[in-house]
Amino acid sequence: MHKVLSIQISDNIEIKSLKAANFYDIAFSDSDELFYNAGHDKYIYVFRYGVVSFLNHSEGEINIFVKQLAPFCKNFFEPTLREEFEVDVNTKENKFEYNRIQITNPDIDTLRIIMLNVSESVALDYYTEQSNLLLTATNAQTLILERKGRLNISGRNLKKFIGKTINLKNRIIENLYILDSPPEAWDNEYLYKINMELKKTFDIQSRYRNIHEELEIIKDNLGLFIDIMHQRKSSMLEIVIILLILVEVINLFIEKIF
């Protein structure tokens, strides 16, 4: 029985710099991923989007390697999002369960695809958590707008909020490749079936759509907030112009009298 553990440790991991560090033997690498053969049926899979996956590692070994990864991470944080998955090998047929898979052929490509899908699931959990926080914040403002008829946020903070939303959306778009099947799966029917069934098991496509829909709702709300801000600024500008005209009229009136 093998055990996969995938955890989110940062927003981004610099793969190119990590590759040069030569921690273990590299079995596969590209600009987005780094797959290590750590020996004795142990593998480590590192992804640009901040997830690292371990196969058959102890908690102590995992903690040591995560600390080694910290200098290569952008916005490194203590891992709280994690997902475990069991792999039963050399079975008579492939069978997929909620947190377990039975496979007939436990070769390195099959194990890598399993680790890939577990990692995708953790990344989607992270993006879901981030989008939920943004949606909660926008809902709080719409509730204030409903009750008081005005926004309770400054223009500066609104701009920061918009920037945070755009950055999150950009990160998700940059990592859209996580929804694609790896090249090996297209060339091998066995691997293709394993990959597609795992995506169904982890509900990858549906969860991504939910994140996308939440971000669209946030985008619409922010558009409304911006319009309200512009209207408020326009109203203030109109008041200032009226006051200036009033001052000019008063000055003219005083000059005529005196």
MIROBA-428484 format. One line per field, with one value per residue: residue number from 1; residue in three letters; x, y, z of N, C-alpha, C in turn. Coordinates in Angstrom, 3 decimals, padded with zeros to 6 digits. Layout:
k NUM, ...
r Ala, ...
n.px X, ...
n.py Y, ...
n.pz Z, ...
ca.px X, ...
ca.py Y, ...
ca.pz Z, ...
c.px X, ...
c.py Y, ...
c.pz Z, ...
END
This chain:
k 1, 2, 3, 4, 5, 6, 7, 8, 9, 10, 11, 12, 13, 14, 15, 16, 17, 18, 19, 20, 21, 22, 23, 24, 25, 26, 27, 28, 29, 30, 31, 32, 33, 34, 35, 36, 37, 38, 39, 40, 41, 42, 43, 44, 45, 46, 47, 48, 49, 50, 51, 52, 53, 54, 55, 56, 57, 58, 59, 60, 61, 62, 63, 64, 65, 66, 67, 68, 69, 70, 71, 72, 73, 74, 75, 76, 77, 78, 79, 80, 81, 82, 83, 84, 85, 86, 87, 88, 89, 90, 91, 92, 93, 94, 95, 96, 97, 98, 99, 100, 101, 102, 103, 104, 105, 106, 107, 108, 109, 110, 111, 112, 113, 114, 115, 116, 117, 118, 119, 120, 121, 122, 123, 124, 125, 126, 127, 128, 129, 130, 131, 132, 133, 134, 135, 136, 137, 138, 139, 140, 141, 142, 143, 144, 145, 146, 147, 148, 149, 150, 151, 152, 153, 154, 155, 156, 157, 158, 159, 160, 161, 162, 163, 164, 165, 166, 167, 168, 169, 170, 171, 172, 173, 174, 175, 176, 177, 178, 179, 180, 181, 182, 183, 184, 185, 186, 187, 188, 189, 190, 191, 192, 193, 194, 195, 196, 197, 198, 199, 200, 201, 202, 203, 204, 205, 206, 207, 208, 209, 210, 211, 212, 213, 214, 215, 216, 217, 218, 219, 220, 221, 222, 223, 224, 225, 226, 227, 228, 229, 230, 231, 232, 233, 234, 235, 236, 237, 238, 239, 240, 241, 242, 243, 244, 245, 246, 247, 248, 249, 250, 251, 252, 253, 254, 255, 256, 257, 258
r Met, His, Lys, Val, Leu, Ser, Ile, Gln, Ile, Ser, Asp, Asn, Ile, Glu, Ile, Lys, Ser, Leu, Lys, Ala, Ala, Asn, Phe, Tyr, Asp, Ile, Ala, Phe, Ser, Asp, Ser, Asp, Glu, Leu, Phe, Tyr, Asn, Ala, Gly, His, Asp, Lys, Tyr, Ile, Tyr, Val, Phe, Arg, Tyr, Gly, Val, Val, Ser, Phe, Leu, Asn, His, Ser, Glu, Gly, Glu, Ile, Asn, Ile, Phe, Val, Lys, Gln, Leu, Ala, Pro, Phe, Cys, Lys, Asn, Phe, Phe, Glu, Pro, Thr, Leu, Arg, Glu, Glu, Phe, Glu, Val, Asp, Val, Asn, Thr, Lys, Glu, Asn, Lys, Phe, Glu, Tyr, Asn, Arg, Ile, Gln, Ile, Thr, Asn, Pro, Asp, Ile, Asp, Thr, Leu, Arg, Ile, Ile, Met, Leu, Asn, Val, Ser, Glu, Ser, Val, Ala, Leu, Asp, Tyr, Tyr, Thr, Glu, Gln, Ser, Asn, Leu, Leu, Leu, Thr, Ala, Thr, Asn, Ala, Gln, Thr, Leu, Ile, Leu, Glu, Arg, Lys, Gly, Arg, Leu, Asn, Ile, Ser, Gly, Arg, Asn, Leu, Lys, Lys, Phe, Ile, Gly, Lys, Thr, Ile, Asn, Leu, Lys, Asn, Arg, Ile, Ile, Glu, Asn, Leu, Tyr, Ile, Leu, Asp, Ser, Pro, Pro, Glu, Ala, Trp, Asp, Asn, Glu, Tyr, Leu, Tyr, Lys, Ile, Asn, Met, Glu, Leu, Lys, Lys, Thr, Phe, Asp, Ile, Gln, Ser, Arg, Tyr, Arg, Asn, Ile, His, Glu, Glu, Leu, Glu, Ile, Ile, Lys, Asp, Asn, Leu, Gly, Leu, Phe, Ile, Asp, Ile, Met, His, Gln, Arg, Lys, Ser, Ser, Met, Leu, Glu, Ile, Val, Ile, Ile, Leu, Leu, Ile, Leu, Val, Glu, Val, Ile, Asn, Leu, Phe, Ile, Glu, Lys, Ile, Phe
n.px 000.843, 000.669, 001.119, -000.059, 000.595, -000.371, 000.342, -000.371, 001.915, 002.654, 002.102, 003.461, 006.098, 009.447, 010.472, 012.672, 014.941, 014.836, 015.328, 018.021, 019.124, 019.443, 018.374, 017.375, 017.439, 016.300, 013.420, 011.591, 010.945, 009.794, 008.991, 007.049, 006.818, 008.407, 009.714, 010.814, 012.852, 013.162, 014.209, 013.847, 011.046, 010.009, 008.770, 008.797, 006.853, 006.858, 005.160, 004.629, 002.493, 002.549, 002.188, 003.267, 003.903, 004.029, 005.160, 004.996, 006.442, 007.637, 006.210, 008.158, 010.206, 008.826, 008.399, 011.033, 011.811, 009.958, 010.746, 013.200, 012.317, 011.335, 012.969, 012.626, 010.118, 007.289, 005.591, 005.556, 003.952, 002.812, 001.838, -001.562, -003.590, -004.146, -004.081, -004.723, -004.127, -004.678, -002.911, -003.411, -001.570, -000.787, -003.200, -006.073, -007.746, -008.408, -009.640, -011.632, -011.999, -013.300, -011.108, -009.059, -007.254, -007.127, -004.747, -003.529, -001.072, 001.652, 003.578, 006.100, 005.044, 002.277, 002.046, 002.949, 000.906, -001.195, -000.277, -000.206, -002.971, -003.975, -002.618, -003.620, -006.192, -005.754, -004.745, -007.015, -008.671, -007.328, -007.561, -010.322, -010.777, -009.524, -011.057, -013.534, -013.083, -012.774, -015.296, -016.928, -016.106, -016.954, -019.693, -020.237, -019.959, -022.007, -024.177, -024.022, -024.458, -027.089, -028.387, -027.638, -027.511, -025.161, -021.603, -019.179, -016.405, -013.211, -011.911, -009.235, -008.918, -010.767, -009.527, -007.307, -008.615, -009.704, -007.323, -006.371, -008.309, -007.969, -005.337, -005.654, -007.370, -005.717, -003.676, -005.036, -005.748, -003.186, -002.494, -004.108, -003.335, -003.340, -005.657, -005.400, -004.629, -001.653, 001.049, 001.841, -000.458, -002.039, -000.806, -000.984, -003.322, -004.036, -002.952, -004.393, -007.056, -006.766, -006.087, -008.386, -010.421, -009.546, -009.779, -012.527, -013.061, -011.973, -013.461, -012.604, -013.116, -015.682, -015.286, -013.438, -015.041, -016.856, -015.195, -014.510, -017.046, -017.617, -015.622, -016.479, -018.854, -017.801, -016.338, -018.424, -019.701, -017.657, -017.451, -019.892, -019.427, -017.363, -018.693, -020.499, -018.688, -017.637, -019.918, -020.306, -018.011, -018.484, -020.760, -019.704, -017.926, -019.688, -020.962, -018.819, -018.308, -020.719, -020.560, -018.311, -019.282, -021.317, -019.806, -018.508, -020.717, -021.594, -019.342, -019.428, -021.849, -021.305, -019.293, -020.774, -022.483, -020.783
n.py -001.194, 002.145, 005.589, 008.772, 012.166, 015.407, 018.866, 022.356, 024.911, 027.465, 030.454, 030.286, 028.400, 028.563, 026.889, 026.605, 027.555, 025.795, 023.366, 023.590, 023.225, 020.543, 018.453, 015.761, 012.841, 013.684, 012.703, 013.636, 016.750, 020.073, 023.460, 023.961, 021.920, 019.544, 016.440, 014.213, 011.327, 009.819, 007.482, 004.014, 003.419, 005.957, 009.144, 012.600, 015.343, 018.460, 021.499, 024.417, 026.026, 026.061, 023.716, 020.717, 017.272, 014.126, 010.762, 007.955, 008.993, 009.838, 011.843, 013.393, 013.460, 014.825, 017.345, 018.269, 018.527, 020.395, 022.670, 023.030, 023.823, 026.361, 028.756, 028.909, 029.674, 031.798, 033.877, 031.996, 029.773, 028.291, 025.008, 024.224, 023.272, 020.143, 016.900, 013.480, 010.322, 006.980, 004.295, 001.285, -001.354, -003.590, -004.985, -006.930, -005.561, -002.177, 000.129, 002.740, 004.795, 006.971, 008.061, 006.490, 004.343, 001.468, -000.189, -001.910, -001.727, -000.444, 001.487, 004.080, 006.211, 005.950, 006.316, 008.936, 010.317, 009.893, 011.286, 013.812, 014.413, 014.374, 016.560, 018.607, 018.695, 019.685, 022.226, 023.377, 023.434, 025.408, 027.675, 027.871, 028.509, 031.029, 032.516, 032.386, 033.955, 036.477, 036.747, 036.763, 039.177, 041.031, 040.570, 041.522, 044.271, 044.743, 044.216, 046.305, 048.358, 047.810, 048.252, 050.857, 052.404, 053.285, 052.873, 051.396, 051.811, 053.007, 054.785, 054.082, 051.635, 050.166, 049.999, 048.446, 046.100, 045.406, 044.944, 042.706, 040.811, 040.656, 039.669, 037.115, 035.941, 035.996, 034.252, 031.847, 031.586, 031.392, 028.902, 027.153, 024.947, 022.807, 021.484, 020.068, 016.982, 015.110, 014.753, 012.053, 010.655, 010.957, 009.386, 006.850, 004.476, 003.187, 004.906, 007.183, 006.502, 006.123, 008.720, 010.245, 009.060, 009.654, 012.428, 012.615, 011.439, 013.308, 015.452, 017.557, 019.292, 020.407, 021.748, 023.666, 025.205, 026.250, 027.979, 029.794, 030.894, 032.152, 034.125, 035.632, 036.688, 038.264, 040.041, 041.371, 042.631, 044.329, 045.975, 047.328, 048.657, 050.391, 052.019, 053.286, 054.659, 056.441, 057.918, 059.110, 060.677, 062.339, 063.669, 065.014, 066.668, 068.247, 069.576, 071.055, 072.726, 074.159, 075.483, 077.084, 078.726, 079.964, 081.389, 083.174, 084.630, 085.799, 087.349, 089.092, 090.342, 091.641, 093.377, 095.040, 096.298, 097.581
n.pz 000.000, -000.961, -000.009, -000.694, -000.150, -000.524, -000.322, 000.108, 000.006, -000.675, -002.721, -005.070, -006.598, -007.457, -010.041, -011.813, -010.374, -008.227, -009.480, -010.075, -007.597, -007.020, -005.210, -005.199, -007.384, -010.576, -012.154, -013.944, -015.533, -016.239, -017.202, -015.328, -013.472, -011.251, -010.802, -008.486, -007.923, -005.037, -004.111, -003.030, -003.542, -003.153, -003.927, -004.971, -005.867, -007.262, -007.799, -009.798, -008.981, -006.213, -004.765, -003.215, -003.524, -001.910, -001.962, -000.030, 002.197, 005.468, 008.143, 009.313, 007.349, 005.368, 006.576, 006.780, 004.069, 003.150, 004.540, 003.303, 000.830, 001.232, 000.641, -002.103, -002.582, -003.213, -001.093, 001.109, 003.392, 006.474, 005.995, 005.684, 004.130, 002.920, 001.390, 001.581, 000.030, -000.766, -002.322, -003.647, -004.782, -007.576, -007.988, -009.121, -010.821, -011.914, -009.602, -008.338, -005.558, -002.947, -001.400, -002.234, -004.449, -006.515, -008.363, -011.251, -012.406, -011.093, -012.186, -012.699, -014.193, -013.845, -011.068, -010.926, -012.279, -010.526, -008.244, -009.385, -009.805, -007.184, -006.205, -007.837, -006.819, -004.230, -004.876, -006.056, -003.828, -002.383, -004.069, -004.064, -001.388, -001.275, -003.150, -001.907, 000.353, -000.823, -001.975, 000.284, 001.430, -000.541, -000.437, 002.091, 001.706, -000.158, 001.451, 003.305, 001.514, 000.833, 003.285, 004.143, 001.909, 000.811, 000.180, 002.375, 002.161, 001.309, -001.572, -002.049, -000.642, -002.059, -004.548, -003.829, -003.187, -005.652, -007.048, -005.653, -006.322, -009.115, -009.230, -008.081, -009.949, -012.191, -011.369, -011.287, -013.981, -015.103, -014.206, -015.534, -016.924, -015.217, -015.520, -017.782, -019.464, -018.873, -021.277, -021.487, -020.928, -023.161, -024.995, -024.088, -023.469, -021.079, -019.093, -019.742, -019.082, -016.325, -015.533, -016.340, -014.829, -012.264, -012.299, -012.335, -009.864, -008.077, -008.829, -010.498, -012.771, -012.252, -009.825, -010.567, -012.307, -010.466, -008.974, -010.986, -011.546, -009.099, -009.078, -011.241, -010.222, -008.170, -009.738, -011.124, -008.952, -008.077, -010.281, -010.066, -007.628, -008.393, -010.237, -008.500, -006.888, -008.792, -009.374, -006.913, -006.725, -008.896, -008.021, -005.809, -007.140, -008.591, -006.497, -005.496, -007.691, -007.794, -005.323, -005.803, -007.842, -006.422, -004.550, -006.271, -007.213, -004.840, -004.246, -006.449, -005.973, -003.559, -004.430, -006.148, -004.380, -002.568
ca.px 000.000, 001.378, 000.380, 000.243, 000.207, -000.119, 000.087, -000.150, 002.868, 002.903, 001.404, 004.258, 007.424, 010.345, 010.916, 013.995, 015.945, 014.785, 015.976, 019.475, 019.559, 019.827, 018.067, 017.271, 017.480, 015.126, 012.854, 010.851, 010.871, 009.555, 008.987, 005.984, 006.811, 009.663, 009.380, 012.023, 012.923, 013.877, 014.702, 013.058, 009.613, 009.641, 008.796, 008.359, 006.370, 006.751, 004.414, 004.797, 001.396, 002.728, 001.855, 004.271, 003.273, 004.970, 004.727, 005.674, 007.365, 007.182, 005.904, 009.434, 010.845, 008.039, 008.671, 012.400, 011.865, 009.160, 011.611, 014.199, 011.661, 010.923, 013.647, 012.227, 008.675, 006.736, 004.549, 005.571, 003.166, 002.702, 000.802, -002.791, -004.391, -003.473, -004.977, -004.096, -004.746, -004.037, -002.737, -003.253, -000.903, -000.785, -004.524, -006.558, -008.366, -008.380, -010.857, -011.510, -012.835, -013.256, -009.750, -008.210, -007.285, -006.486, -004.211, -002.879, 000.293, 002.174, 004.834, 006.387, 004.131, 000.973, 002.155, 003.067, -000.419, -001.982, 000.206, -000.631, -004.389, -004.146, -002.093, -004.609, -007.316, -005.339, -004.666, -008.386, -009.119, -006.704, -008.188, -011.694, -010.689, -009.197, -012.202, -014.587, -012.759, -013.095, -016.752, -017.466, -015.829, -017.834, -021.054, -020.353, -020.157, -023.349, -025.127, -023.980, -025.109, -028.538, -028.919, -027.348, -027.573, -023.828, -020.509, -018.383, -015.024, -012.572, -011.462, -007.933, -009.129, -011.467, -008.507, -006.545, -009.487, -009.757, -006.030, -006.304, -009.177, -007.329, -004.174, -006.132, -007.881, -004.563, -002.979, -005.832, -005.609, -001.838, -002.393, -005.154, -002.787, -003.576, -006.843, -005.060, -004.009, -000.229, 001.303, 001.918, -001.813, -002.589, -000.126, -001.136, -004.734, -004.122, -002.728, -005.496, -008.211, -006.437, -006.139, -009.754, -011.195, -009.123, -010.385, -013.918, -013.039, -011.711, -014.415, -011.730, -013.738, -016.800, -014.745, -012.864, -016.150, -017.402, -014.280, -014.662, -018.329, -017.487, -014.818, -017.311, -019.761, -016.984, -016.030, -019.635, -019.908, -016.643, -017.849, -020.937, -018.805, -016.624, -019.693, -021.005, -017.604, -017.569, -021.083, -020.079, -017.022, -019.141, -021.641, -018.845, -017.400, -020.793, -021.156, -017.699, -018.534, -021.824, -020.053, -017.440, -020.156, -021.992, -018.827, -018.325, -021.938, -021.575, -018.299, -019.944, -022.907, -020.641, -018.624, -021.794, -023.038, -019.782
ca.py 000.000, 003.413, 006.720, 010.068, 013.341, 016.656, 020.015, 023.693, 025.570, 028.843, 030.863, 029.950, 027.828, 028.824, 025.568, 026.662, 027.660, 024.560, 022.318, 023.770, 022.880, 019.114, 017.752, 014.327, 012.521, 014.197, 011.738, 014.410, 018.178, 021.083, 024.790, 024.049, 020.787, 018.862, 015.137, 013.594, 009.951, 009.894, 006.154, 003.083, 003.660, 007.283, 010.183, 013.940, 016.070, 019.874, 022.219, 025.869, 026.698, 026.080, 022.434, 019.658, 015.979, 013.109, 009.367, 007.067, 009.723, 010.061, 013.240, 014.061, 013.699, 015.864, 018.638, 018.682, 018.962, 021.623, 023.762, 023.242, 024.492, 027.720, 029.839, 028.911, 029.934, 033.152, 033.859, 030.708, 029.772, 026.989, 024.259, 023.801, 022.524, 018.918, 015.815, 012.162, 009.392, 005.669, 003.595, -000.158, -001.743, -004.977, -005.578, -007.623, -004.575, -000.800, 000.494, 004.101, 005.097, 008.371, 008.443, 005.325, 003.772, 000.174, -000.205, -003.161, -001.478, 000.697, 002.006, 005.453, 007.137, 005.843, 006.953, 010.386, 010.849, 009.888, 012.412, 015.020, 014.677, 014.729, 017.921, 019.495, 018.808, 020.588, 023.575, 023.877, 023.778, 026.684, 028.744, 027.986, 029.230, 032.420, 033.161, 032.508, 035.118, 037.672, 036.825, 037.163, 040.600, 041.803, 040.429, 042.423, 045.622, 044.838, 044.259, 047.692, 049.159, 047.572, 048.815, 052.275, 053.124, 053.781, 051.946, 051.694, 051.496, 054.155, 054.527, 053.409, 050.236, 049.512, 049.698, 047.306, 044.926, 045.071, 044.364, 041.360, 039.951, 040.456, 038.802, 035.755, 035.449, 035.771, 033.041, 030.695, 031.476, 030.914, 027.486, 026.385, 023.689, 021.722, 020.756, 019.293, 015.681, 015.120, 014.148, 010.590, 010.090, 010.954, 008.353, 005.550, 004.322, 002.840, 006.125, 008.098, 006.087, 006.416, 010.176, 010.732, 008.569, 010.420, 013.758, 012.440, 011.157, 014.568, 016.456, 018.669, 020.250, 021.093, 022.658, 024.816, 026.044, 026.971, 029.082, 030.768, 031.579, 033.047, 035.271, 036.470, 037.421, 039.292, 041.032, 042.171, 043.476, 045.378, 046.924, 048.151, 049.535, 051.434, 052.964, 054.083, 055.568, 057.498, 058.781, 059.887, 061.698, 063.310, 064.490, 065.908, 067.678, 069.161, 070.420, 072.002, 073.727, 075.013, 076.347, 078.093, 079.685, 080.729, 082.336, 084.221, 085.459, 086.589, 088.372, 090.088, 091.066, 092.528, 094.447, 095.966, 097.078, 098.432
ca.pz 000.000, -001.021, 000.522, -001.295, 000.624, -001.247, 000.535, -000.451, 000.900, -001.089, -003.935, -006.247, -006.366, -008.580, -010.476, -012.435, -009.316, -007.439, -010.271, -009.964, -006.244, -007.048, -003.963, -005.485, -008.811, -011.283, -013.091, -014.945, -015.225, -017.264, -016.587, -014.324, -012.555, -010.976, -010.220, -007.946, -007.454, -003.767, -003.771, -002.209, -003.795, -002.657, -004.960, -004.585, -007.041, -006.922, -008.831, -009.809, -008.289, -004.765, -004.137, -003.264, -003.251, -001.431, -001.982, 000.919, 003.064, 006.843, 008.457, 009.567, 006.054, 004.684, 007.213, 006.426, 002.667, 003.024, 004.999, 002.259, -000.290, 001.601, -000.093, -003.512, -002.605, -003.102, -000.068, 001.816, 004.627, 007.122, 005.255, 006.371, 003.165, 002.518, 001.019, 001.572, -000.910, -000.691, -003.589, -003.486, -006.031, -008.039, -007.823, -010.319, -011.692, -011.421, -008.881, -007.826, -004.405, -002.514, -001.013, -002.473, -005.786, -006.706, -009.717, -011.676, -012.880, -010.332, -012.710, -012.288, -014.872, -013.185, -009.758, -011.140, -012.620, -009.288, -007.437, -010.092, -009.568, -005.773, -006.070, -008.457, -005.890, -003.156, -005.446, -006.213, -002.472, -002.023, -004.851, -003.564, -000.116, -001.567, -003.802, -000.895, 001.189, -001.606, -002.141, 001.585, 001.597, -001.429, 000.079, 003.240, 001.173, -000.763, 002.564, 003.793, 000.481, 000.945, 004.529, 004.335, 000.642, 000.452, 000.440, 003.560, 001.775, 000.651, -002.937, -001.988, -000.272, -003.169, -005.548, -003.319, -003.288, -007.073, -007.376, -005.072, -007.127, -010.418, -009.036, -007.882, -011.228, -013.061, -010.926, -011.715, -015.433, -015.375, -013.853, -016.212, -017.434, -014.272, -015.958, -018.963, -019.252, -019.224, -022.591, -021.407, -020.898, -024.514, -025.786, -023.437, -023.115, -019.659, -018.317, -020.038, -018.286, -014.930, -015.364, -016.455, -013.679, -011.089, -012.402, -011.904, -008.432, -007.363, -009.331, -010.864, -013.683, -011.596, -008.803, -011.272, -012.777, -009.309, -008.686, -012.072, -011.367, -007.948, -009.494, -012.106, -009.325, -007.523, -010.774, -011.343, -007.775, -008.072, -011.325, -009.475, -006.630, -009.114, -010.770, -007.369, -006.517, -009.803, -009.182, -005.696, -007.058, -009.783, -007.177, -005.032, -008.065, -008.882, -005.307, -005.446, -008.752, -007.345, -004.254, -006.406, -008.526, -005.381, -004.006, -007.287, -007.208, -003.609, -004.427, -007.413, -005.282, -002.576, -005.179, -006.665, -003.274, -001.914
c.px 000.882, 000.481, 000.869, -000.245, 000.605, -000.508, 000.383, 000.758, 003.123, 002.023, 002.139, 005.593, 008.263, 011.013, 012.344, 015.102, 016.006, 015.498, 017.493, 020.006, 019.952, 019.600, 018.050, 017.445, 016.182, 014.657, 012.102, 010.866, 010.468, 009.478, 007.983, 006.075, 008.209, 009.347, 010.669, 011.815, 013.802, 014.367, 013.759, 011.559, 009.122, 009.796, 008.309, 008.012, 006.139, 006.123, 004.587, 003.722, 001.400, 002.403, 003.039, 003.618, 004.339, 004.346, 005.618, 006.747, 006.760, 006.916, 007.183, 010.165, 010.138, 008.356, 010.052, 012.441, 011.071, 009.984, 012.697, 013.611, 011.377, 011.648, 013.237, 010.753, 008.366, 005.540, 004.444, 004.749, 003.124, 001.562, -000.376, -003.702, -003.598, -004.502, -004.184, -004.864, -003.961, -004.010, -002.452, -002.737, -001.030, -002.112, -004.973, -007.202, -008.254, -009.718, -010.644, -012.506, -012.597, -011.842, -008.752, -008.353, -006.588, -006.024, -003.478, -001.420, 000.884, 003.514, 004.957, 005.440, 002.749, 000.994, 002.248, 001.716, -001.325, -001.583, -000.204, -002.074, -004.674, -003.693, -003.036, -005.774, -006.985, -005.280, -006.052, -009.008, -008.591, -007.363, -009.652, -011.721, -010.444, -010.383, -013.362, -014.349, -013.110, -014.601, -017.419, -017.277, -016.736, -019.282, -021.284, -020.615, -021.550, -024.422, -025.183, -024.684, -026.619, -029.121, -028.774, -027.426, -026.255, -022.797, -019.730, -016.923, -014.456, -012.146, -010.153, -008.094, -009.868, -010.477, -007.653, -007.337, -009.589, -008.450, -005.885, -007.130, -008.533, -006.140, -004.581, -006.606, -006.729, -003.812, -003.724, -005.694, -004.232, -001.712, -003.501, -004.645, -003.031, -004.806, -006.559, -004.479, -002.537, -000.007, 001.321, 000.537, -002.437, -002.001, -000.346, -002.583, -004.916, -003.984, -003.861, -006.720, -007.982, -006.620, -007.577, -010.618, -010.819, -009.710, -011.860, -013.981, -012.876, -012.599, -013.680, -012.449, -014.833, -016.300, -014.096, -013.967, -016.738, -016.526, -014.447, -015.956, -018.274, -016.698, -015.596, -018.293, -019.014, -016.679, -017.228, -019.883, -018.915, -016.936, -018.925, -020.361, -018.074, -017.582, -020.224, -019.956, -017.518, -018.730, -020.896, -019.071, -017.631, -020.035, -020.834, -018.305, -018.468, -021.029, -020.067, -017.887, -019.639, -021.368, -019.155, -018.256, -020.860, -021.063, -018.616, -019.521, -021.954, -020.540, -018.774, -020.999, -022.321, -019.979, -019.621, -022.324, -022.007, -018.841
c.py 001.250, 004.526, 008.008, 011.163, 014.579, 017.826, 021.312, 024.446, 027.025, 029.182, 030.397, 029.356, 028.031, 027.509, 025.586, 026.706, 026.384, 023.422, 022.383, 023.351, 021.413, 018.401, 016.228, 014.115, 012.972, 013.178, 012.426, 015.868, 018.958, 022.429, 024.914, 022.983, 020.188, 017.577, 014.429, 012.106, 009.962, 008.540, 005.342, 003.352, 004.975, 008.309, 011.499, 014.695, 017.525, 020.625, 023.724, 026.564, 026.485, 024.802, 021.488, 018.362, 014.953, 011.714, 008.570, 007.783, 009.857, 011.542, 014.040, 014.401, 014.814, 017.243, 019.166, 019.227, 020.254, 022.828, 024.067, 023.992, 025.970, 028.820, 029.949, 029.300, 031.429, 033.076, 032.474, 030.809, 028.360, 026.208, 023.838, 022.994, 021.311, 017.862, 014.509, 011.230, 008.089, 005.004, 002.126, -000.721, -003.237, -005.685, -006.202, -006.667, -003.184, -000.469, 001.842, 004.320, 006.546, 008.819, 007.311, 004.854, 002.410, 000.104, -001.522, -002.951, -000.251, 001.207, 003.490, 006.460, 007.127, 006.544, 008.472, 011.007, 010.880, 011.074, 013.742, 015.372, 015.020, 016.171, 018.943, 019.741, 019.777, 022.028, 024.175, 024.209, 025.153, 027.839, 028.949, 028.792, 030.715, 033.161, 033.329, 033.712, 036.416, 037.852, 037.261, 038.660, 041.458, 041.723, 041.338, 043.854, 045.784, 044.878, 045.661, 048.609, 049.020, 048.279, 050.339, 053.093, 053.730, 052.711, 052.377, 051.311, 052.691, 053.778, 053.770, 051.927, 049.469, 049.126, 048.502, 046.011, 044.453, 044.408, 042.949, 040.372, 039.634, 039.507, 037.350, 035.155, 035.140, 034.500, 031.792, 030.483, 030.933, 029.411, 026.637, 025.041, 022.524, 020.917, 019.876, 017.934, 015.766, 014.415, 012.626, 009.945, 010.040, 009.823, 006.945, 005.426, 004.019, 004.091, 007.125, 007.771, 006.389, 007.904, 010.690, 010.281, 009.317, 011.825, 013.704, 012.235, 012.442, 015.708, 017.735, 019.725, 021.070, 022.111, 023.878, 025.760, 026.857, 028.167, 030.183, 031.568, 032.556, 034.301, 036.197, 037.298, 038.565, 040.421, 041.949, 043.127, 044.636, 046.426, 047.872, 049.135, 050.694, 052.488, 053.876, 055.092, 056.743, 058.479, 059.680, 061.009, 062.778, 064.241, 065.483, 067.029, 068.711, 070.112, 071.473, 073.110, 074.695, 075.981, 077.438, 079.171, 080.578, 081.783, 083.494, 085.181, 086.373, 087.711, 089.491, 090.968, 092.086, 093.681, 095.484, 096.875, 098.075, 099.096
c.pz 000.000, -000.474, -000.129, -000.356, -000.177, -000.352, -000.216, 000.507, 000.519, -002.282, -005.184, -005.813, -007.624, -009.017, -011.023, -011.388, -008.483, -008.171, -010.134, -008.592, -006.113, -005.714, -004.144, -006.987, -009.474, -012.318, -014.214, -014.533, -016.464, -016.544, -015.439, -013.234, -012.397, -010.207, -009.812, -007.663, -006.208, -003.290, -002.902, -002.313, -003.187, -003.778, -004.368, -005.862, -006.636, -008.090, -008.673, -008.986, -006.774, -004.031, -004.267, -002.804, -002.893, -001.551, -001.045, 001.742, 004.464, 007.060, 008.698, 008.274, 005.287, 005.253, 006.841, 005.009, 002.450, 003.470, 003.968, 001.057, -000.030, 000.824, -001.562, -003.692, -002.560, -002.166, 000.572, 003.092, 005.197, 006.471, 006.125, 005.444, 002.691, 002.160, 000.947, 000.643, -000.869, -002.060, -003.304, -004.815, -006.300, -007.770, -009.148, -011.315, -011.075, -010.767, -008.206, -006.693, -003.979, -002.178, -001.226, -003.906, -005.757, -008.160, -010.002, -012.016, -012.184, -010.875, -012.383, -012.939, -014.228, -011.837, -009.899, -011.466, -011.392, -008.415, -008.052, -009.753, -008.107, -005.540, -006.686, -007.507, -004.757, -003.663, -005.614, -004.862, -002.067, -002.769, -004.430, -002.270, -000.354, -002.199, -002.834, 000.010, 000.469, -001.752, -000.843, 001.810, 000.713, -000.949, 001.286, 002.777, 000.547, 000.319, 003.164, 002.813, 000.554, 002.157, 004.615, 003.058, 000.221, 000.770, 001.677, 003.292, 001.023, -000.769, -002.969, -001.663, -001.357, -004.265, -005.120, -003.477, -004.736, -007.506, -006.865, -005.888, -008.476, -010.298, -008.858, -009.197, -012.182, -012.681, -011.376, -013.215, -015.806, -015.143, -014.466, -016.708, -016.475, -014.660, -017.165, -018.569, -019.627, -020.556, -022.574, -021.473, -022.291, -025.356, -025.243, -022.933, -021.633, -018.792, -018.525, -019.179, -016.804, -014.651, -015.370, -015.276, -012.401, -011.113, -012.002, -010.389, -007.621, -007.839, -009.763, -011.702, -013.010, -010.570, -009.440, -011.749, -011.638, -008.943, -009.723, -011.905, -010.187, -008.324, -010.420, -011.282, -008.644, -008.504, -011.027, -010.179, -007.739, -009.139, -010.820, -008.464, -007.302, -009.668, -009.666, -006.923, -007.494, -009.651, -007.967, -005.953, -007.948, -008.987, -006.352, -005.907, -008.401, -007.710, -005.215, -006.471, -008.354, -006.270, -004.812, -007.124, -007.512, -004.774, -004.965, -007.302, -005.981, -003.714, -005.354, -006.759, -004.295, -003.287, -005.688, -005.564, -002.725, -002.912
END
